[in-house]
Amino acid sequence: MSAQKELPKYRCHKEVWALKIKAIEQSAPDKNIPGGSWEILPEEAEYTPLTVTHDWFLKHSPVAGGYLVVYKDGYQSFSPAGAFEDGYTLID
């Protein structure tokens, strides 16, 4: 087995929208949302809970303390707190 060369390194330079997650709760069943949905409760009290589909929840496995991240193209993702806080600085 040969040693693999180190992968190229990148620095993040994009802007995203994000909220730190206080808690995650499963929503009441809704026949209009296949598989159901989950409520992402933000740490910041001035923001209302955000609804994500069950498929999104399974794909991203979010946990409290991490961040719901929305990219410029509208794609929503989850980032663990350490990775997010190491890579992003709040824009005032």
N, CA, C and O atoms as a GROMACS GRO file, in nm:
protein
  368
    1MET      N    1   0.085  -0.118   0.000
    1MET     CA    2   0.000   0.000   0.000
    1MET      C    3   0.089   0.125   0.000
    1MET      O    4   0.180   0.135   0.082
    2SER      N    5   0.064   0.216  -0.089
    2SER     CA    6   0.145   0.336  -0.099
    2SER      C    7   0.086   0.450  -0.016
    2SER      O    8  -0.035   0.458   0.006
    3ALA      N    9   0.175   0.539   0.028
    3ALA     CA   10   0.130   0.656   0.103
    3ALA      C   11   0.063   0.754   0.008
    3ALA      O   12   0.112   0.778  -0.102
    4GLN      N   13  -0.047   0.808   0.050
    4GLN     CA   14  -0.121   0.903  -0.033
    4GLN      C   15  -0.072   1.045  -0.006
    4GLN      O   16  -0.045   1.082   0.109
    5LYS      N   17  -0.061   1.123  -0.110
    5LYS     CA   18  -0.024   1.263  -0.099
    5LYS      C   19  -0.135   1.337  -0.025
    5LYS      O   20  -0.252   1.304  -0.041
    6GLU      N   21  -0.098   1.437   0.055
    6GLU     CA   22  -0.198   1.516   0.129
    6GLU      C   23  -0.290   1.586   0.030
    6GLU      O   24  -0.246   1.636  -0.073
    7LEU      N   25  -0.417   1.590   0.062
    7LEU     CA   26  -0.517   1.655  -0.023
    7LEU      C   27  -0.494   1.806  -0.026
    7LEU      O   28  -0.439   1.861   0.069
    8PRO      N   29  -0.534   1.873  -0.134
    8PRO     CA   30  -0.520   2.018  -0.141
    8PRO      C   31  -0.598   2.086  -0.028
    8PRO      O   32  -0.703   2.038   0.014
    9LYS      N   33  -0.546   2.197   0.022
    9LYS     CA   34  -0.607   2.271   0.132
    9LYS      C   35  -0.676   2.396   0.078
    9LYS      O   36  -0.624   2.462  -0.012
   10TYR      N   37  -0.794   2.428   0.132
   10TYR     CA   38  -0.874   2.543   0.087
   10TYR      C   39  -0.911   2.630   0.206
   10TYR      O   40  -0.923   2.581   0.318
   11ARG      N   41  -0.929   2.759   0.182
   11ARG     CA   42  -0.977   2.852   0.283
   11ARG      C   43  -1.115   2.900   0.240
   11ARG      O   44  -1.136   2.934   0.124
   12CYS      N   45  -1.210   2.903   0.333
   12CYS     CA   46  -1.346   2.946   0.301
   12CYS      C   47  -1.352   3.098   0.291
   12CYS      O   48  -1.295   3.170   0.374
   13HIS      N   49  -1.422   3.147   0.190
   13HIS     CA   50  -1.436   3.291   0.170
   13HIS      C   51  -1.579   3.330   0.133
   13HIS      O   52  -1.603   3.442   0.088
   14LYS      N   53  -1.672   3.240   0.152
   14LYS     CA   54  -1.810   3.270   0.115
   14LYS      C   55  -1.890   3.321   0.235
   14LYS      O   56  -1.852   3.298   0.350
   15GLU      N   57  -2.000   3.389   0.208
   15GLU     CA   58  -2.091   3.435   0.312
   15GLU      C   59  -2.211   3.342   0.315
   15GLU      O   60  -2.261   3.300   0.210
   16VAL      N   61  -2.257   3.311   0.435
   16VAL     CA   62  -2.373   3.225   0.454
   16VAL      C   63  -2.463   3.288   0.560
   16VAL      O   64  -2.422   3.379   0.632
   17TRP      N   65  -2.584   3.240   0.568
   17TRP     CA   66  -2.676   3.276   0.675
   17TRP      C   67  -2.682   3.155   0.767
   17TRP      O   68  -2.683   3.042   0.720
   18ALA      N   69  -2.684   3.178   0.897
   18ALA     CA   70  -2.682   3.065   0.990
   18ALA      C   71  -2.744   3.102   1.124
   18ALA      O   72  -2.744   3.217   1.166
   19LEU      N   73  -2.798   3.000   1.188
   19LEU     CA   74  -2.851   3.015   1.323
   19LEU      C   75  -2.800   2.899   1.408
   19LEU      O   76  -2.799   2.784   1.365
   20LYS      N   77  -2.756   2.932   1.529
   20LYS     CA   78  -2.715   2.827   1.622
   20LYS      C   79  -2.841   2.755   1.672
   20LYS      O   80  -2.942   2.819   1.702
   21ILE      N   81  -2.834   2.624   1.680
   21ILE     CA   82  -2.950   2.542   1.717
   21ILE      C   83  -2.955   2.520   1.868
   21ILE      O   84  -2.861   2.468   1.928
   22LYS      N   85  -3.067   2.560   1.927
   22LYS     CA   86  -3.090   2.538   2.071
   22LYS      C   87  -3.146   2.398   2.095
   22LYS      O   88  -3.103   2.328   2.186
   23ALA      N   89  -3.242   2.359   2.012
   23ALA     CA   90  -3.306   2.229   2.027
   23ALA      C   91  -3.370   2.188   1.895
   23ALA      O   92  -3.391   2.271   1.806
   24ILE      N   93  -3.401   2.060   1.884
   24ILE     CA   94  -3.467   2.005   1.765
   24ILE      C   95  -3.582   1.919   1.814
   24ILE      O   96  -3.565   1.832   1.900
   25GLU      N   97  -3.702   1.944   1.759
   25GLU     CA   98  -3.820   1.870   1.800
   25GLU      C   99  -3.893   1.816   1.678
   25GLU      O  100  -3.905   1.884   1.576
   26GLN      N  101  -3.941   1.693   1.689
   26GLN     CA  102  -4.019   1.637   1.579
   26GLN      C  103  -4.157   1.701   1.580
   26GLN      O  104  -4.220   1.713   1.685
   27SER      N  105  -4.204   1.743   1.462
   27SER     CA  106  -4.334   1.806   1.449
   27SER      C  107  -4.445   1.702   1.451
   27SER      O  108  -4.421   1.583   1.431
   28ALA      N  109  -4.565   1.749   1.474
   28ALA     CA  110  -4.682   1.661   1.465
   28ALA      C  111  -4.694   1.612   1.321
   28ALA      O  112  -4.659   1.685   1.228
   29PRO      N  113  -4.742   1.491   1.301
   29PRO     CA  114  -4.758   1.439   1.164
   29PRO      C  115  -4.839   1.534   1.076
   29PRO      O  116  -4.938   1.592   1.120
   30ASP      N  117  -4.795   1.548   0.951
   30ASP     CA  118  -4.861   1.636   0.855
   30ASP      C  119  -4.869   1.562   0.723
   30ASP      O  120  -4.767   1.531   0.663
   31LYS      N  121  -4.991   1.535   0.676
   31LYS     CA  122  -5.008   1.458   0.553
   31LYS      C  123  -4.953   1.530   0.430
   31LYS      O  124  -4.932   1.468   0.326
   32ASN      N  125  -4.930   1.662   0.441
   32ASN     CA  126  -4.876   1.739   0.328
   32ASN      C  127  -4.724   1.733   0.319
   32ASN      O  128  -4.665   1.778   0.220
   33ILE      N  129  -4.659   1.678   0.422
   33ILE     CA  130  -4.513   1.667   0.422
   33ILE      C  131  -4.477   1.518   0.431
   33ILE      O  132  -4.484   1.460   0.540
   34PRO      N  133  -4.438   1.457   0.320
   34PRO     CA  134  -4.404   1.314   0.321
   34PRO      C  135  -4.294   1.283   0.424
   34PRO      O  136  -4.188   1.345   0.422
   35GLY      N  137  -4.321   1.188   0.510
   35GLY     CA  138  -4.223   1.150   0.612
   35GLY      C  139  -4.223   1.238   0.734
   35GLY      O  140  -4.155   1.208   0.833
   36GLY      N  141  -4.299   1.348   0.731
   36GLY     CA  142  -4.305   1.437   0.846
   36GLY      C  143  -4.199   1.546   0.842
   36GLY      O  144  -4.130   1.564   0.742
   37SER      N  145  -4.188   1.618   0.953
   37SER     CA  146  -4.093   1.729   0.959
   37SER      C  147  -4.041   1.746   1.101
   37SER      O  148  -4.088   1.684   1.196
   38TRP      N  149  -3.941   1.834   1.111
   38TRP     CA  150  -3.876   1.865   1.238
   38TRP      C  151  -3.869   2.016   1.254
   38TRP      O  152  -3.860   2.089   1.155
   39GLU      N  153  -3.873   2.064   1.377
   39GLU     CA  154  -3.860   2.205   1.408
   39GLU      C  155  -3.719   2.230   1.463
   39GLU      O  156  -3.676   2.167   1.560
   40ILE      N  157  -3.650   2.324   1.401
   40ILE     CA  158  -3.518   2.368   1.449
   40ILE      C  159  -3.543   2.493   1.533
   40ILE      O  160  -3.588   2.595   1.481
   41LEU      N  161  -3.513   2.485   1.662
   41LEU     CA  162  -3.535   2.597   1.754
   41LEU      C  163  -3.403   2.673   1.772
   41LEU      O  164  -3.307   2.618   1.826
   42PRO      N  165  -3.398   2.799   1.727
   42PRO     CA  166  -3.274   2.877   1.734
   42PRO      C  167  -3.238   2.920   1.876
   42PRO      O  168  -3.326   2.940   1.959
   43GLU      N  169  -3.108   2.935   1.902
   43GLU     CA  170  -3.059   2.990   2.030
   43GLU      C  171  -3.109   3.133   2.048
   43GLU      O  172  -3.147   3.173   2.158
   44GLU      N  173  -3.108   3.210   1.939
   44GLU     CA  174  -3.148   3.350   1.944
   44GLU      C  175  -3.299   3.360   1.954
   44GLU      O  176  -3.370   3.318   1.862
   45ALA      N  177  -3.350   3.415   2.063
   45ALA     CA  178  -3.493   3.419   2.092
   45ALA      C  179  -3.574   3.500   1.990
   45ALA      O  180  -3.694   3.478   1.977
   46GLU      N  181  -3.511   3.593   1.919
   46GLU     CA  182  -3.586   3.676   1.826
   46GLU      C  183  -3.620   3.603   1.695
   46GLU      O  184  -3.692   3.658   1.612
   47TYR      N  185  -3.570   3.482   1.676
   47TYR     CA  186  -3.600   3.405   1.556
   47TYR      C  187  -3.700   3.295   1.587
   47TYR      O  188  -3.692   3.230   1.691
   48THR      N  189  -3.793   3.275   1.495
   48THR     CA  190  -3.892   3.169   1.512
   48THR      C  191  -3.833   3.035   1.469
   48THR      O  192  -3.736   3.032   1.394
   49PRO      N  193  -3.892   2.926   1.515
   49PRO     CA  194  -3.844   2.794   1.472
   49PRO      C  195  -3.852   2.778   1.321
   49PRO      O  196  -3.939   2.835   1.255
   50LEU      N  197  -3.760   2.699   1.267
   50LEU     CA  198  -3.755   2.670   1.123
   50LEU      C  199  -3.793   2.524   1.103
   50LEU      O  200  -3.749   2.436   1.178
   51THR      N  201  -3.873   2.499   1.002
   51THR     CA  202  -3.917   2.362   0.973
   51THR      C  203  -3.830   2.301   0.865
   51THR      O  204  -3.803   2.363   0.762
   52VAL      N  205  -3.785   2.178   0.890
   52VAL     CA  206  -3.710   2.101   0.790
   52VAL      C  207  -3.780   1.967   0.770
   52VAL      O  208  -3.848   1.918   0.860
   53THR      N  209  -3.763   1.910   0.652
   53THR     CA  210  -3.827   1.780   0.624
   53THR      C  211  -3.754   1.668   0.696
   53THR      O  212  -3.640   1.683   0.740
   54HIS      N  213  -3.823   1.555   0.707
   54HIS     CA  214  -3.762   1.437   0.768
   54HIS      C  215  -3.642   1.391   0.685
   54HIS      O  216  -3.541   1.348   0.741
   55ASP      N  217  -3.653   1.399   0.552
   55ASP     CA  218  -3.540   1.362   0.465
   55ASP      C  219  -3.418   1.449   0.493
   55ASP      O  220  -3.306   1.399   0.500
   56TRP      N  221  -3.440   1.581   0.508
   56TRP     CA  222  -3.329   1.671   0.541
   56TRP      C  223  -3.268   1.631   0.674
   56TRP      O  224  -3.145   1.626   0.688
   57PHE      N  225  -3.353   1.603   0.773
   57PHE     CA  226  -3.306   1.564   0.906
   57PHE      C  227  -3.220   1.438   0.898
   57PHE      O  228  -3.113   1.433   0.959
   58LEU      N  229  -3.264   1.338   0.824
   58LEU     CA  230  -3.187   1.214   0.810
   58LEU      C  231  -3.055   1.236   0.738
   58LEU      O  232  -2.953   1.178   0.775
   59LYS      N  233  -3.056   1.320   0.635
   59LYS     CA  234  -2.935   1.346   0.556
   59LYS      C  235  -2.829   1.420   0.637
   59LYS      O  236  -2.710   1.388   0.627
   60HIS      N  237  -2.869   1.520   0.715
   60HIS     CA  238  -2.773   1.609   0.782
   60HIS      C  239  -2.748   1.576   0.928
   60HIS      O  240  -2.648   1.621   0.984
   61SER      N  241  -2.835   1.498   0.992
   61SER     CA  242  -2.819   1.459   1.134
   61SER      C  243  -2.784   1.576   1.225
   61SER      O  244  -2.683   1.571   1.296
   62PRO      N  245  -2.866   1.682   1.226
   62PRO     CA  246  -2.834   1.798   1.309
   62PRO      C  247  -2.846   1.767   1.458
   62PRO      O  248  -2.923   1.680   1.498
   63VAL      N  249  -2.769   1.840   1.538
   63VAL     CA  250  -2.777   1.826   1.683
   63VAL      C  251  -2.776   1.966   1.745
   63VAL      O  252  -2.726   2.061   1.686
   64ALA      N  253  -2.833   1.976   1.864
   64ALA     CA  254  -2.833   2.104   1.937
   64ALA      C  255  -2.689   2.148   1.959
   64ALA      O  256  -2.600   2.067   1.986
   65GLY      N  257  -2.667   2.279   1.948
   65GLY     CA  258  -2.535   2.336   1.964
   65GLY      C  259  -2.466   2.363   1.831
   65GLY      O  260  -2.374   2.445   1.824
   66GLY      N  261  -2.510   2.294   1.724
   66GLY     CA  262  -2.455   2.315   1.591
   66GLY      C  263  -2.530   2.428   1.521
   66GLY      O  264  -2.605   2.503   1.584
   67TYR      N  265  -2.509   2.440   1.391
   67TYR     CA  266  -2.567   2.551   1.315
   67TYR      C  267  -2.646   2.502   1.194
   67TYR      O  268  -2.601   2.413   1.121
   68LEU      N  269  -2.763   2.560   1.173
   68LEU     CA  270  -2.836   2.546   1.048
   68LEU      C  271  -2.775   2.651   0.956
   68LEU      O  272  -2.773   2.769   0.990
   69VAL      N  273  -2.726   2.609   0.840
   69VAL     CA  274  -2.656   2.698   0.749
   69VAL      C  275  -2.732   2.706   0.617
   69VAL      O  276  -2.771   2.603   0.562
   70VAL      N  277  -2.752   2.827   0.567
   70VAL     CA  278  -2.818   2.849   0.438
   70VAL      C  279  -2.720   2.920   0.345
   70VAL      O  280  -2.669   3.027   0.377
   71TYR      N  281  -2.694   2.859   0.231
   71TYR     CA  282  -2.601   2.914   0.133
   71TYR      C  283  -2.674   3.007   0.036
   71TYR      O  284  -2.797   3.008   0.030
   72LYS      N  285  -2.596   3.084  -0.039
   72LYS     CA  286  -2.650   3.184  -0.132
   72LYS      C  287  -2.753   3.126  -0.229
   72LYS      O  288  -2.849   3.194  -0.264
   73ASP      N  289  -2.733   3.001  -0.272
   73ASP     CA  290  -2.825   2.938  -0.367
   73ASP      C  291  -2.948   2.878  -0.299
   73ASP      O  292  -3.032   2.816  -0.365
   74GLY      N  293  -2.960   2.896  -0.165
   74GLY     CA  294  -3.076   2.846  -0.091
   74GLY      C  295  -3.056   2.709  -0.029
   74GLY      O  296  -3.141   2.664   0.047
   75TYR      N  297  -2.946   2.642  -0.060
   75TYR     CA  298  -2.919   2.509  -0.004
   75TYR      C  299  -2.904   2.519   0.147
   75TYR      O  300  -2.832   2.606   0.196
   76GLN      N  301  -2.971   2.431   0.220
   76GLN     CA  302  -2.963   2.430   0.366
   76GLN      C  303  -2.882   2.310   0.411
   76GLN      O  304  -2.896   2.200   0.358
   77SER      N  305  -2.797   2.332   0.510
   77SER     CA  306  -2.711   2.227   0.560
   77SER      C  307  -2.698   2.241   0.711
   77SER      O  308  -2.754   2.333   0.772
   78PHE      N  309  -2.624   2.149   0.771
   78PHE     CA  310  -2.593   2.154   0.913
   78PHE      C  311  -2.442   2.154   0.928
   78PHE      O  312  -2.371   2.086   0.854
   79SER      N  313  -2.393   2.231   1.025
   79SER     CA  314  -2.251   2.231   1.055
   79SER      C  315  -2.232   2.216   1.206
   79SER      O  316  -2.297   2.286   1.283
   80PRO      N  317  -2.143   2.126   1.248
   80PRO     CA  318  -2.112   2.118   1.391
   80PRO      C  319  -2.054   2.251   1.439
   80PRO      O  320  -1.990   2.323   1.362
   81ALA      N  321  -2.076   2.284   1.564
   81ALA     CA  322  -2.035   2.413   1.618
   81ALA      C  323  -1.886   2.442   1.597
   81ALA      O  324  -1.852   2.550   1.550
   82GLY      N  325  -1.800   2.349   1.630
   82GLY     CA  326  -1.656   2.372   1.619
   82GLY      C  327  -1.614   2.406   1.478
   82GLY      O  328  -1.539   2.502   1.456
   83ALA      N  329  -1.659   2.328   1.381
   83ALA     CA  330  -1.623   2.352   1.241
   83ALA      C  331  -1.677   2.486   1.194
   83ALA      O  332  -1.607   2.560   1.125
   84PHE      N  333  -1.801   2.518   1.231
   84PHE     CA  334  -1.860   2.644   1.187
   84PHE      C  335  -1.788   2.764   1.250
   84PHE      O  336  -1.750   2.857   1.180
   85GLU      N  337  -1.769   2.759   1.380
   85GLU     CA  338  -1.710   2.872   1.451
   85GLU      C  339  -1.563   2.893   1.414
   85GLU      O  340  -1.513   3.005   1.420
   86ASP      N  341  -1.493   2.786   1.375
   86ASP     CA  342  -1.355   2.799   1.326
   86ASP      C  343  -1.346   2.860   1.188
   86ASP      O  344  -1.245   2.920   1.152
   87GLY      N  345  -1.454   2.845   1.108
   87GLY     CA  346  -1.450   2.889   0.970
   87GLY      C  347  -1.524   3.017   0.937
   87GLY      O  348  -1.502   3.075   0.831
   88TYR      N  349  -1.612   3.062   1.027
   88TYR     CA  350  -1.693   3.179   0.997
   88TYR      C  351  -1.687   3.282   1.109
   88TYR      O  352  -1.674   3.247   1.226
   89THR      N  353  -1.697   3.409   1.071
   89THR     CA  354  -1.703   3.521   1.164
   89THR      C  355  -1.830   3.598   1.135
   89THR      O  356  -1.862   3.625   1.019
   90LEU      N  357  -1.904   3.635   1.240
   90LEU     CA  358  -2.029   3.710   1.224
   90LEU      C  359  -2.001   3.845   1.158
   90LEU      O  360  -1.909   3.916   1.196
   91ILE      N  361  -2.083   3.879   1.057
   91ILE     CA  362  -2.074   4.008   0.989
   91ILE      C  363  -2.175   4.102   1.056
   91ILE      O  364  -2.294   4.071   1.060
   92ASP      N  365  -2.129   4.214   1.106
   92ASP     CA  366  -2.220   4.311   1.171
   92ASP      C  367  -2.290   4.396   1.069
   92ASP      O  368  -2.370   4.482   1.105
   0.00000   0.00000   0.00000
